[in-house]
Amino acid sequence: MAQTKPLTTASGLVYESVKDGTGESPKATDTVKVHYRGTFLDGKEFDSSYKRGEPTEFPLNRVIPCWTEGVQRMKPGGKAKLTCPPAIAYGERGAGGVIPPNTTLNFEVELVSVRR
């Protein structure tokens, strides 16, 4: 288990490795497959691939900046916690009536695989 101290980056992302993976970290242009759980600061869950029963796959440069930055720090098989301030999440607009404007979000992310 990695469980390192949280690292705060210049963008405001707080990255905490929970389990180290192996292999190469993804680049922003890669497609990644992840399992994740998203929660508000009070712990209330707003989204989860675990509940849907399968990981989600997407181009890493097509998601919120917090994910693009945070997942590039991971390696396949790794798990991390990302704390995403509004500026690198959904900002002033929020998202789909689910995420209010100017909301900090927490994500638990498991990087399943990387496709170049």
CNS distance restraints for C-alpha pairs under 8 A (distance, minus, plus):
assign (resid   1 and name CA) (resid  18 and name CA) 6.38 0.50 0.50
assign (resid   1 and name CA) (resid  19 and name CA) 4.88 0.50 0.50
assign (resid   1 and name CA) (resid  20 and name CA) 6.85 0.50 0.50
assign (resid   2 and name CA) (resid  17 and name CA) 6.09 0.50 0.50
assign (resid   2 and name CA) (resid  18 and name CA) 5.25 0.50 0.50
assign (resid   2 and name CA) (resid  19 and name CA) 4.71 0.50 0.50
assign (resid   2 and name CA) (resid  20 and name CA) 5.63 0.50 0.50
assign (resid   3 and name CA) (resid  16 and name CA) 7.11 0.50 0.50
assign (resid   3 and name CA) (resid  17 and name CA) 5.60 0.50 0.50
assign (resid   3 and name CA) (resid  18 and name CA) 4.41 0.50 0.50
assign (resid   3 and name CA) (resid  19 and name CA) 6.52 0.50 0.50
assign (resid   4 and name CA) (resid  16 and name CA) 6.23 0.50 0.50
assign (resid   4 and name CA) (resid  17 and name CA) 5.75 0.50 0.50
assign (resid   4 and name CA) (resid  18 and name CA) 6.91 0.50 0.50
assign (resid   5 and name CA) (resid  16 and name CA) 6.34 0.50 0.50
assign (resid   5 and name CA) (resid  17 and name CA) 7.91 0.50 0.50
assign (resid   6 and name CA) (resid  14 and name CA) 6.17 0.50 0.50
assign (resid   6 and name CA) (resid  15 and name CA) 5.45 0.50 0.50
assign (resid   6 and name CA) (resid  16 and name CA) 4.38 0.50 0.50
assign (resid   6 and name CA) (resid  17 and name CA) 7.49 0.50 0.50
assign (resid   7 and name CA) (resid  13 and name CA) 7.98 0.50 0.50
assign (resid   7 and name CA) (resid  14 and name CA) 5.49 0.50 0.50
assign (resid   7 and name CA) (resid  15 and name CA) 5.13 0.50 0.50
assign (resid   7 and name CA) (resid  16 and name CA) 6.29 0.50 0.50
assign (resid   8 and name CA) (resid  12 and name CA) 5.98 0.50 0.50
assign (resid   8 and name CA) (resid  13 and name CA) 5.56 0.50 0.50
assign (resid   8 and name CA) (resid  14 and name CA) 4.37 0.50 0.50
assign (resid   8 and name CA) (resid  15 and name CA) 6.33 0.50 0.50
assign (resid   9 and name CA) (resid  13 and name CA) 5.40 0.50 0.50
assign (resid   9 and name CA) (resid  14 and name CA) 6.54 0.50 0.50
assign (resid   9 and name CA) (resid  15 and name CA) 7.81 0.50 0.50
assign (resid  11 and name CA) (resid  88 and name CA) 7.29 0.50 0.50
assign (resid  12 and name CA) (resid  84 and name CA) 7.30 0.50 0.50
assign (resid  12 and name CA) (resid  85 and name CA) 6.50 0.50 0.50
assign (resid  12 and name CA) (resid  88 and name CA) 7.80 0.50 0.50
assign (resid  13 and name CA) (resid  66 and name CA) 6.32 0.50 0.50
assign (resid  13 and name CA) (resid  70 and name CA) 7.45 0.50 0.50
assign (resid  13 and name CA) (resid  82 and name CA) 6.89 0.50 0.50
assign (resid  13 and name CA) (resid  83 and name CA) 5.90 0.50 0.50
assign (resid  13 and name CA) (resid  84 and name CA) 5.38 0.50 0.50
assign (resid  13 and name CA) (resid  85 and name CA) 6.76 0.50 0.50
assign (resid  13 and name CA) (resid  88 and name CA) 7.65 0.50 0.50
assign (resid  14 and name CA) (resid  81 and name CA) 7.98 0.50 0.50
assign (resid  14 and name CA) (resid  82 and name CA) 5.74 0.50 0.50
assign (resid  14 and name CA) (resid  83 and name CA) 4.95 0.50 0.50
assign (resid  14 and name CA) (resid  84 and name CA) 6.85 0.50 0.50
assign (resid  15 and name CA) (resid  70 and name CA) 6.57 0.50 0.50
assign (resid  15 and name CA) (resid  80 and name CA) 7.02 0.50 0.50
assign (resid  15 and name CA) (resid  81 and name CA) 5.99 0.50 0.50
assign (resid  15 and name CA) (resid  82 and name CA) 4.96 0.50 0.50
assign (resid  15 and name CA) (resid  83 and name CA) 6.69 0.50 0.50
assign (resid  16 and name CA) (resid  80 and name CA) 5.51 0.50 0.50
assign (resid  16 and name CA) (resid  81 and name CA) 5.10 0.50 0.50
assign (resid  16 and name CA) (resid  82 and name CA) 6.56 0.50 0.50
assign (resid  17 and name CA) (resid  74 and name CA) 7.96 0.50 0.50
assign (resid  17 and name CA) (resid  78 and name CA) 7.79 0.50 0.50
assign (resid  17 and name CA) (resid  79 and name CA) 6.27 0.50 0.50
assign (resid  17 and name CA) (resid  80 and name CA) 4.32 0.50 0.50
assign (resid  17 and name CA) (resid  81 and name CA) 6.43 0.50 0.50
assign (resid  18 and name CA) (resid  78 and name CA) 7.53 0.50 0.50
assign (resid  18 and name CA) (resid  79 and name CA) 5.32 0.50 0.50
assign (resid  18 and name CA) (resid  80 and name CA) 4.95 0.50 0.50
assign (resid  18 and name CA) (resid  81 and name CA) 6.98 0.50 0.50
assign (resid  19 and name CA) (resid  77 and name CA) 7.95 0.50 0.50
assign (resid  19 and name CA) (resid  78 and name CA) 5.08 0.50 0.50
assign (resid  19 and name CA) (resid  79 and name CA) 4.88 0.50 0.50
assign (resid  19 and name CA) (resid  80 and name CA) 6.73 0.50 0.50
assign (resid  20 and name CA) (resid  74 and name CA) 7.50 0.50 0.50
assign (resid  20 and name CA) (resid  75 and name CA) 6.97 0.50 0.50
assign (resid  20 and name CA) (resid  77 and name CA) 7.17 0.50 0.50
assign (resid  20 and name CA) (resid  78 and name CA) 4.63 0.50 0.50
assign (resid  20 and name CA) (resid  79 and name CA) 6.66 0.50 0.50
assign (resid  21 and name CA) (resid  74 and name CA) 6.89 0.50 0.50
assign (resid  21 and name CA) (resid  75 and name CA) 4.56 0.50 0.50
assign (resid  21 and name CA) (resid  76 and name CA) 5.04 0.50 0.50
assign (resid  21 and name CA) (resid  77 and name CA) 4.38 0.50 0.50
assign (resid  21 and name CA) (resid  78 and name CA) 3.74 0.50 0.50
assign (resid  21 and name CA) (resid  79 and name CA) 7.37 0.50 0.50
assign (resid  22 and name CA) (resid  75 and name CA) 5.38 0.50 0.50
assign (resid  22 and name CA) (resid  76 and name CA) 5.72 0.50 0.50
assign (resid  22 and name CA) (resid  77 and name CA) 6.55 0.50 0.50
assign (resid  22 and name CA) (resid  78 and name CA) 7.34 0.50 0.50
assign (resid  23 and name CA) (resid  75 and name CA) 5.94 0.50 0.50
assign (resid  23 and name CA) (resid  76 and name CA) 6.42 0.50 0.50
assign (resid  24 and name CA) (resid  75 and name CA) 5.82 0.50 0.50
assign (resid  24 and name CA) (resid  76 and name CA) 7.38 0.50 0.50
assign (resid  25 and name CA) (resid  72 and name CA) 5.71 0.50 0.50
assign (resid  25 and name CA) (resid  73 and name CA) 6.37 0.50 0.50
assign (resid  25 and name CA) (resid  74 and name CA) 5.56 0.50 0.50
assign (resid  25 and name CA) (resid  75 and name CA) 4.57 0.50 0.50
assign (resid  25 and name CA) (resid  76 and name CA) 7.16 0.50 0.50
assign (resid  26 and name CA) (resid  30 and name CA) 6.00 0.50 0.50
assign (resid  26 and name CA) (resid  31 and name CA) 8.00 0.50 0.50
assign (resid  26 and name CA) (resid  32 and name CA) 7.44 0.50 0.50
assign (resid  26 and name CA) (resid  71 and name CA) 7.30 0.50 0.50
assign (resid  26 and name CA) (resid  72 and name CA) 5.16 0.50 0.50
assign (resid  26 and name CA) (resid  73 and name CA) 7.86 0.50 0.50
assign (resid  26 and name CA) (resid  74 and name CA) 7.43 0.50 0.50
assign (resid  26 and name CA) (resid  75 and name CA) 7.15 0.50 0.50
assign (resid  26 and name CA) (resid 114 and name CA) 6.20 0.50 0.50
assign (resid  27 and name CA) (resid  60 and name CA) 7.60 0.50 0.50
assign (resid  27 and name CA) (resid  72 and name CA) 5.92 0.50 0.50
assign (resid  28 and name CA) (resid  59 and name CA) 7.64 0.50 0.50
assign (resid  28 and name CA) (resid  60 and name CA) 5.14 0.50 0.50
assign (resid  28 and name CA) (resid  61 and name CA) 5.06 0.50 0.50
assign (resid  28 and name CA) (resid  68 and name CA) 6.15 0.50 0.50
assign (resid  28 and name CA) (resid  69 and name CA) 7.90 0.50 0.50
assign (resid  28 and name CA) (resid  72 and name CA) 6.89 0.50 0.50
assign (resid  29 and name CA) (resid  59 and name CA) 6.58 0.50 0.50
assign (resid  29 and name CA) (resid  60 and name CA) 6.18 0.50 0.50
assign (resid  29 and name CA) (resid  61 and name CA) 5.93 0.50 0.50
assign (resid  29 and name CA) (resid 116 and name CA) 7.53 0.50 0.50
assign (resid  30 and name CA) (resid  59 and name CA) 5.83 0.50 0.50
assign (resid  30 and name CA) (resid  60 and name CA) 5.96 0.50 0.50
assign (resid  30 and name CA) (resid  61 and name CA) 7.82 0.50 0.50
assign (resid  30 and name CA) (resid 114 and name CA) 6.70 0.50 0.50
assign (resid  30 and name CA) (resid 115 and name CA) 5.81 0.50 0.50
assign (resid  30 and name CA) (resid 116 and name CA) 4.77 0.50 0.50
assign (resid  31 and name CA) (resid  57 and name CA) 6.82 0.50 0.50
assign (resid  31 and name CA) (resid  58 and name CA) 5.36 0.50 0.50
assign (resid  31 and name CA) (resid  59 and name CA) 4.06 0.50 0.50
assign (resid  31 and name CA) (resid  60 and name CA) 5.68 0.50 0.50
assign (resid  31 and name CA) (resid 114 and name CA) 5.92 0.50 0.50
assign (resid  31 and name CA) (resid 115 and name CA) 5.04 0.50 0.50
assign (resid  31 and name CA) (resid 116 and name CA) 6.31 0.50 0.50
assign (resid  32 and name CA) (resid  57 and name CA) 5.53 0.50 0.50
assign (resid  32 and name CA) (resid  58 and name CA) 5.68 0.50 0.50
assign (resid  32 and name CA) (resid  59 and name CA) 6.26 0.50 0.50
assign (resid  32 and name CA) (resid  60 and name CA) 6.33 0.50 0.50
assign (resid  32 and name CA) (resid 111 and name CA) 7.30 0.50 0.50
assign (resid  32 and name CA) (resid 112 and name CA) 7.56 0.50 0.50
assign (resid  32 and name CA) (resid 113 and name CA) 5.83 0.50 0.50
assign (resid  32 and name CA) (resid 114 and name CA) 4.57 0.50 0.50
assign (resid  32 and name CA) (resid 115 and name CA) 6.12 0.50 0.50
assign (resid  33 and name CA) (resid  55 and name CA) 6.18 0.50 0.50
assign (resid  33 and name CA) (resid  56 and name CA) 5.49 0.50 0.50
assign (resid  33 and name CA) (resid  57 and name CA) 4.18 0.50 0.50
assign (resid  33 and name CA) (resid  58 and name CA) 6.68 0.50 0.50
assign (resid  33 and name CA) (resid 111 and name CA) 6.34 0.50 0.50
assign (resid  33 and name CA) (resid 112 and name CA) 5.35 0.50 0.50
assign (resid  33 and name CA) (resid 113 and name CA) 5.17 0.50 0.50
assign (resid  33 and name CA) (resid 114 and name CA) 6.40 0.50 0.50
assign (resid  34 and name CA) (resid  55 and name CA) 5.23 0.50 0.50
assign (resid  34 and name CA) (resid  56 and name CA) 5.42 0.50 0.50
assign (resid  34 and name CA) (resid  57 and name CA) 6.39 0.50 0.50
assign (resid  34 and name CA) (resid 109 and name CA) 6.66 0.50 0.50
assign (resid  34 and name CA) (resid 110 and name CA) 5.50 0.50 0.50
assign (resid  34 and name CA) (resid 111 and name CA) 4.69 0.50 0.50
assign (resid  34 and name CA) (resid 112 and name CA) 5.13 0.50 0.50
assign (resid  34 and name CA) (resid 113 and name CA) 7.13 0.50 0.50
assign (resid  35 and name CA) (resid  48 and name CA) 7.74 0.50 0.50
assign (resid  35 and name CA) (resid  49 and name CA) 5.49 0.50 0.50
assign (resid  35 and name CA) (resid  50 and name CA) 6.36 0.50 0.50
assign (resid  35 and name CA) (resid  54 and name CA) 7.32 0.50 0.50
assign (resid  35 and name CA) (resid  55 and name CA) 4.60 0.50 0.50
assign (resid  35 and name CA) (resid  56 and name CA) 6.34 0.50 0.50
assign (resid  35 and name CA) (resid 109 and name CA) 5.94 0.50 0.50
assign (resid  35 and name CA) (resid 110 and name CA) 5.11 0.50 0.50
assign (resid  35 and name CA) (resid 111 and name CA) 6.74 0.50 0.50
assign (resid  35 and name CA) (resid 112 and name CA) 6.99 0.50 0.50
assign (resid  36 and name CA) (resid  48 and name CA) 5.68 0.50 0.50
assign (resid  36 and name CA) (resid  49 and name CA) 5.53 0.50 0.50
assign (resid  36 and name CA) (resid  50 and name CA) 6.77 0.50 0.50
assign (resid  36 and name CA) (resid  55 and name CA) 7.70 0.50 0.50
assign (resid  36 and name CA) (resid 107 and name CA) 6.65 0.50 0.50
assign (resid  36 and name CA) (resid 108 and name CA) 5.41 0.50 0.50
assign (resid  36 and name CA) (resid 109 and name CA) 4.44 0.50 0.50
assign (resid  36 and name CA) (resid 110 and name CA) 6.15 0.50 0.50
assign (resid  37 and name CA) (resid  45 and name CA) 7.23 0.50 0.50
assign (resid  37 and name CA) (resid  47 and name CA) 5.90 0.50 0.50
assign (resid  37 and name CA) (resid  48 and name CA) 4.26 0.50 0.50
assign (resid  37 and name CA) (resid  49 and name CA) 6.54 0.50 0.50
assign (resid  37 and name CA) (resid  50 and name CA) 7.15 0.50 0.50
assign (resid  37 and name CA) (resid 107 and name CA) 5.57 0.50 0.50
assign (resid  37 and name CA) (resid 108 and name CA) 5.24 0.50 0.50
assign (resid  37 and name CA) (resid 109 and name CA) 6.75 0.50 0.50
assign (resid  38 and name CA) (resid  45 and name CA) 5.77 0.50 0.50
assign (resid  38 and name CA) (resid  46 and name CA) 5.77 0.50 0.50
assign (resid  38 and name CA) (resid  47 and name CA) 5.12 0.50 0.50
assign (resid  38 and name CA) (resid  48 and name CA) 6.12 0.50 0.50
assign (resid  38 and name CA) (resid 105 and name CA) 7.03 0.50 0.50
assign (resid  38 and name CA) (resid 106 and name CA) 5.73 0.50 0.50
assign (resid  38 and name CA) (resid 107 and name CA) 4.47 0.50 0.50
assign (resid  38 and name CA) (resid 108 and name CA) 6.61 0.50 0.50
assign (resid  39 and name CA) (resid  43 and name CA) 5.41 0.50 0.50
assign (resid  39 and name CA) (resid  44 and name CA) 5.30 0.50 0.50
assign (resid  39 and name CA) (resid  45 and name CA) 4.20 0.50 0.50
assign (resid  39 and name CA) (resid  46 and name CA) 5.61 0.50 0.50
assign (resid  39 and name CA) (resid  47 and name CA) 7.20 0.50 0.50
assign (resid  39 and name CA) (resid 105 and name CA) 6.12 0.50 0.50
assign (resid  39 and name CA) (resid 106 and name CA) 5.18 0.50 0.50
assign (resid  39 and name CA) (resid 107 and name CA) 6.31 0.50 0.50
assign (resid  40 and name CA) (resid  44 and name CA) 5.42 0.50 0.50
assign (resid  40 and name CA) (resid  45 and name CA) 6.49 0.50 0.50
assign (resid  40 and name CA) (resid  46 and name CA) 7.23 0.50 0.50
assign (resid  40 and name CA) (resid 103 and name CA) 7.87 0.50 0.50
assign (resid  40 and name CA) (resid 104 and name CA) 6.96 0.50 0.50
assign (resid  40 and name CA) (resid 105 and name CA) 5.17 0.50 0.50
assign (resid  40 and name CA) (resid 106 and name CA) 6.08 0.50 0.50
assign (resid  41 and name CA) (resid 104 and name CA) 6.91 0.50 0.50
assign (resid  41 and name CA) (resid 105 and name CA) 6.41 0.50 0.50
assign (resid  41 and name CA) (resid 106 and name CA) 6.67 0.50 0.50
assign (resid  46 and name CA) (resid  98 and name CA) 7.15 0.50 0.50
assign (resid  46 and name CA) (resid  99 and name CA) 7.87 0.50 0.50
assign (resid  48 and name CA) (resid  52 and name CA) 6.95 0.50 0.50
assign (resid  49 and name CA) (resid  53 and name CA) 6.36 0.50 0.50
assign (resid  49 and name CA) (resid  54 and name CA) 6.01 0.50 0.50
assign (resid  49 and name CA) (resid  55 and name CA) 5.64 0.50 0.50
assign (resid  49 and name CA) (resid  56 and name CA) 6.53 0.50 0.50
assign (resid  50 and name CA) (resid  54 and name CA) 6.29 0.50 0.50
assign (resid  50 and name CA) (resid  55 and name CA) 7.11 0.50 0.50
assign (resid  55 and name CA) (resid 112 and name CA) 7.75 0.50 0.50
assign (resid  58 and name CA) (resid  62 and name CA) 7.27 0.50 0.50
assign (resid  58 and name CA) (resid  63 and name CA) 7.96 0.50 0.50
assign (resid  59 and name CA) (resid  63 and name CA) 7.57 0.50 0.50
assign (resid  60 and name CA) (resid  67 and name CA) 7.43 0.50 0.50
assign (resid  60 and name CA) (resid  68 and name CA) 5.39 0.50 0.50
assign (resid  60 and name CA) (resid  71 and name CA) 7.92 0.50 0.50
assign (resid  61 and name CA) (resid  65 and name CA) 7.83 0.50 0.50
assign (resid  61 and name CA) (resid  68 and name CA) 5.76 0.50 0.50
assign (resid  62 and name CA) (resid  68 and name CA) 7.88 0.50 0.50
assign (resid  63 and name CA) (resid  67 and name CA) 6.44 0.50 0.50
assign (resid  63 and name CA) (resid  68 and name CA) 6.49 0.50 0.50
assign (resid  64 and name CA) (resid  68 and name CA) 6.55 0.50 0.50
assign (resid  64 and name CA) (resid  88 and name CA) 6.46 0.50 0.50
assign (resid  64 and name CA) (resid  89 and name CA) 5.35 0.50 0.50
assign (resid  64 and name CA) (resid  90 and name CA) 7.06 0.50 0.50
assign (resid  65 and name CA) (resid  69 and name CA) 6.09 0.50 0.50
assign (resid  65 and name CA) (resid  88 and name CA) 5.10 0.50 0.50
assign (resid  65 and name CA) (resid  89 and name CA) 6.44 0.50 0.50
assign (resid  66 and name CA) (resid  70 and name CA) 5.85 0.50 0.50
assign (resid  66 and name CA) (resid  82 and name CA) 7.70 0.50 0.50
assign (resid  66 and name CA) (resid  84 and name CA) 5.78 0.50 0.50
assign (resid  66 and name CA) (resid  88 and name CA) 5.11 0.50 0.50
assign (resid  66 and name CA) (resid  89 and name CA) 5.99 0.50 0.50
assign (resid  67 and name CA) (resid  71 and name CA) 5.59 0.50 0.50
assign (resid  67 and name CA) (resid  82 and name CA) 7.91 0.50 0.50
assign (resid  68 and name CA) (resid  72 and name CA) 6.43 0.50 0.50
assign (resid  69 and name CA) (resid  73 and name CA) 7.09 0.50 0.50
assign (resid  70 and name CA) (resid  74 and name CA) 7.22 0.50 0.50
assign (resid  70 and name CA) (resid  82 and name CA) 6.71 0.50 0.50
assign (resid  71 and name CA) (resid 109 and name CA) 7.99 0.50 0.50
assign (resid  71 and name CA) (resid 111 and name CA) 7.52 0.50 0.50
assign (resid  74 and name CA) (resid  78 and name CA) 6.11 0.50 0.50
assign (resid  74 and name CA) (resid  79 and name CA) 7.47 0.50 0.50
assign (resid  74 and name CA) (resid  80 and name CA) 7.49 0.50 0.50
assign (resid  74 and name CA) (resid 111 and name CA) 7.02 0.50 0.50
assign (resid  75 and name CA) (resid 111 and name CA) 6.74 0.50 0.50
assign (resid  76 and name CA) (resid 111 and name CA) 5.11 0.50 0.50
assign (resid  76 and name CA) (resid 112 and name CA) 5.53 0.50 0.50
assign (resid  76 and name CA) (resid 113 and name CA) 5.31 0.50 0.50
assign (resid  76 and name CA) (resid 114 and name CA) 6.93 0.50 0.50
assign (resid  77 and name CA) (resid 110 and name CA) 6.74 0.50 0.50
assign (resid  77 and name CA) (resid 111 and name CA) 5.57 0.50 0.50
assign (resid  77 and name CA) (resid 112 and name CA) 5.55 0.50 0.50
assign (resid  77 and name CA) (resid 113 and name CA) 7.40 0.50 0.50
assign (resid  78 and name CA) (resid 110 and name CA) 5.78 0.50 0.50
assign (resid  78 and name CA) (resid 111 and name CA) 5.64 0.50 0.50
assign (resid  78 and name CA) (resid 112 and name CA) 7.74 0.50 0.50
assign (resid  79 and name CA) (resid 108 and name CA) 7.22 0.50 0.50
assign (resid  79 and name CA) (resid 109 and name CA) 5.57 0.50 0.50
assign (resid  79 and name CA) (resid 110 and name CA) 4.32 0.50 0.50
assign (resid  79 and name CA) (resid 111 and name CA) 6.43 0.50 0.50
assign (resid  80 and name CA) (resid 108 and name CA) 5.87 0.50 0.50
assign (resid  80 and name CA) (resid 109 and name CA) 5.38 0.50 0.50
assign (resid  80 and name CA) (resid 110 and name CA) 6.61 0.50 0.50
assign (resid  81 and name CA) (resid 106 and name CA) 7.09 0.50 0.50
assign (resid  81 and name CA) (resid 107 and name CA) 5.63 0.50 0.50
assign (resid  81 and name CA) (resid 108 and name CA) 4.57 0.50 0.50
assign (resid  81 and name CA) (resid 109 and name CA) 6.25 0.50 0.50
assign (resid  82 and name CA) (resid 106 and name CA) 5.71 0.50 0.50
assign (resid  82 and name CA) (resid 107 and name CA) 5.07 0.50 0.50
assign (resid  82 and name CA) (resid 108 and name CA) 6.45 0.50 0.50
assign (resid  82 and name CA) (resid 109 and name CA) 7.54 0.50 0.50
assign (resid  83 and name CA) (resid 104 and name CA) 7.11 0.50 0.50
assign (resid  83 and name CA) (resid 105 and name CA) 5.79 0.50 0.50
assign (resid  83 and name CA) (resid 106 and name CA) 4.54 0.50 0.50
assign (resid  83 and name CA) (resid 107 and name CA) 6.45 0.50 0.50
assign (resid  84 and name CA) (resid  88 and name CA) 6.25 0.50 0.50
assign (resid  84 and name CA) (resid  89 and name CA) 5.84 0.50 0.50
assign (resid  84 and name CA) (resid 104 and name CA) 5.53 0.50 0.50
assign (resid  84 and name CA) (resid 105 and name CA) 5.09 0.50 0.50
assign (resid  84 and name CA) (resid 106 and name CA) 6.20 0.50 0.50
assign (resid  84 and name CA) (resid 107 and name CA) 7.92 0.50 0.50
assign (resid  85 and name CA) (resid  89 and name CA) 6.18 0.50 0.50
assign (resid  85 and name CA) (resid 102 and name CA) 7.98 0.50 0.50
assign (resid  85 and name CA) (resid 103 and name CA) 6.86 0.50 0.50
assign (resid  85 and name CA) (resid 104 and name CA) 4.36 0.50 0.50
assign (resid  85 and name CA) (resid 105 and name CA) 6.53 0.50 0.50
assign (resid  86 and name CA) (resid  90 and name CA) 5.69 0.50 0.50
assign (resid  86 and name CA) (resid  91 and name CA) 4.39 0.50 0.50
assign (resid  86 and name CA) (resid  92 and name CA) 7.36 0.50 0.50
assign (resid  86 and name CA) (resid 101 and name CA) 7.79 0.50 0.50
assign (resid  86 and name CA) (resid 102 and name CA) 5.01 0.50 0.50
assign (resid  86 and name CA) (resid 103 and name CA) 5.27 0.50 0.50
assign (resid  86 and name CA) (resid 104 and name CA) 5.24 0.50 0.50
assign (resid  86 and name CA) (resid 105 and name CA) 7.63 0.50 0.50
assign (resid  87 and name CA) (resid  91 and name CA) 5.05 0.50 0.50
assign (resid  87 and name CA) (resid 102 and name CA) 7.78 0.50 0.50
assign (resid  89 and name CA) (resid 104 and name CA) 7.47 0.50 0.50
assign (resid  89 and name CA) (resid 105 and name CA) 7.45 0.50 0.50
assign (resid  90 and name CA) (resid  94 and name CA) 4.89 0.50 0.50
assign (resid  90 and name CA) (resid  95 and name CA) 6.29 0.50 0.50
assign (resid  90 and name CA) (resid  99 and name CA) 7.82 0.50 0.50
assign (resid  90 and name CA) (resid 101 and name CA) 7.11 0.50 0.50
assign (resid  90 and name CA) (resid 102 and name CA) 7.28 0.50 0.50
assign (resid  90 and name CA) (resid 103 and name CA) 7.53 0.50 0.50
assign (resid  91 and name CA) (resid 101 and name CA) 6.01 0.50 0.50
assign (resid  91 and name CA) (resid 102 and name CA) 5.14 0.50 0.50
assign (resid  91 and name CA) (resid 103 and name CA) 7.18 0.50 0.50
assign (resid  92 and name CA) (resid 101 and name CA) 4.59 0.50 0.50
assign (resid  92 and name CA) (resid 102 and name CA) 5.12 0.50 0.50
assign (resid  93 and name CA) (resid 100 and name CA) 7.57 0.50 0.50
assign (resid  93 and name CA) (resid 101 and name CA) 5.12 0.50 0.50
assign (resid  93 and name CA) (resid 102 and name CA) 7.57 0.50 0.50
assign (resid  94 and name CA) (resid  98 and name CA) 7.70 0.50 0.50
assign (resid  94 and name CA) (resid  99 and name CA) 5.07 0.50 0.50
assign (resid  94 and name CA) (resid 100 and name CA) 4.75 0.50 0.50
assign (resid  94 and name CA) (resid 101 and name CA) 4.03 0.50 0.50
assign (resid  94 and name CA) (resid 102 and name CA) 6.73 0.50 0.50
assign (resid  94 and name CA) (resid 103 and name CA) 7.36 0.50 0.50
assign (resid  95 and name CA) (resid  99 and name CA) 4.94 0.50 0.50
assign (resid  95 and name CA) (resid 100 and name CA) 6.80 0.50 0.50
assign (resid  95 and name CA) (resid 101 and name CA) 7.65 0.50 0.50
assign (resid  99 and name CA) (resid 103 and name CA) 7.03 0.50 0.50
